[in-house]
């Protein structure tokens, strides 16, 4: 039996057994032989065949559609994490995953920025920079330290601001990678009007963005060394770390830990004996 099908069946069984019948409009009663909902009751709530649902729990090789998974998720009142896991185990893409969600960063997360002594900022699902701390404004001088007419956006900064080409060391390599990371991060949102509008804006204003975007490179956003040529501090390097809040994983808390640049010391060759 396929491991994912078995995991899906076991997961559905646990969800069903932990569900109180009275919470779903069924009498609890003392005649129930099993804890929680019956298979027939779950099937009734989801509007599917009891036999077909039984096969799902048994891990049989059945072709389950995204629509059925959506009905099961709603019928069993799954949390966001449980729903995502259900679709993942079934090998299906959740169509509701691409629906716009609130990009507002939690107040506690914004307040945390002021307690971070290194450059840090919060990005939304379209890579708008929603909030940042003073070290980040100091690093991105000429951008985040200035009054903003609209919410700043990392892609607009990289491709549309001349400052970025001097601030970011090896701009072309970084810009190409950022484009690939954004495409990977946006894979479930490509049909959203706001994303299409941003891509169109960048495409009209930046030939480099058009070239990189058409390459269809896809890279997960990773940490690593980030080098900058600061107008006041000269060459500076950071180790980038990106974290996601559990309840709003479309947000990113990006932190840049300074790296001390040390000169290379050439070791003397060993004497011949």
DANORZI-V395162 format. One record per backbone hydrogen bond with DSSP energy under -0.5 kcal/mol. CO is the residue of the C=O (numbers start at 1). NH is the residue of the N-H. Records with the same first field share a line. If there is no record, write none. Layout:
CO->NH, NH
//
This chain:
2->6
3->7
4->8
5->9
6->10
7->11
8->12
9->13
10->14
11->15
12->16
13->17
14->18
16->19, 37
18->20
20->23
21->24, 26
22->25
38->42
39->43
40->44
41->45
42->46
43->47, 48
49->53
50->54
51->55
52->56
53->57
54->58
55->60
56->59
60->62
62->64
65->69
66->70
67->71
68->72
69->73
70->74
71->75
72->76
73->78
74->77
79->83
80->84
81->85
82->86
83->87
84->88
85->89
86->90
87->91, 92
88->91
93->95
94->97
95->98
96->99
106->110
107->111
108->112
109->113
110->113, 114
111->114
112->115, 116
113->116
115->117
119->256
120->133
121->254
122->130, 131
123->252
124->127
127->154
128->124, 130
131->122
133->137
134->138
135->139
136->140
138->141
139->141
140->143, 144, 145
143->146
147->149
152->129
153->157
154->158
155->159
156->160, 161
157->161
160->162
161->164, 165
162->165, 166
163->166, 167
164->168
167->169, 229
168->171
170->174
171->175
172->176
173->177
174->178
175->179
176->180
177->181
178->182
179->183
180->184, 219
181->185
182->186
184->187
186->189
189->192
192->196
193->197
194->198
195->199
196->200
197->201
198->202
199->203
200->204
201->205
202->206
206->210
207->211
208->212
209->213
210->214
211->215
212->215, 217
213->216
224->240
226->238
227->169
228->230, 236
230->234
234->230
236->228
237->259
238->226, 240
239->257
240->224
241->255
243->253
246->249
248->245, 251
252->123, 254
253->243, 255
254->121
255->241, 257
256->119, 258
257->239
259->237, 261
264->266
//
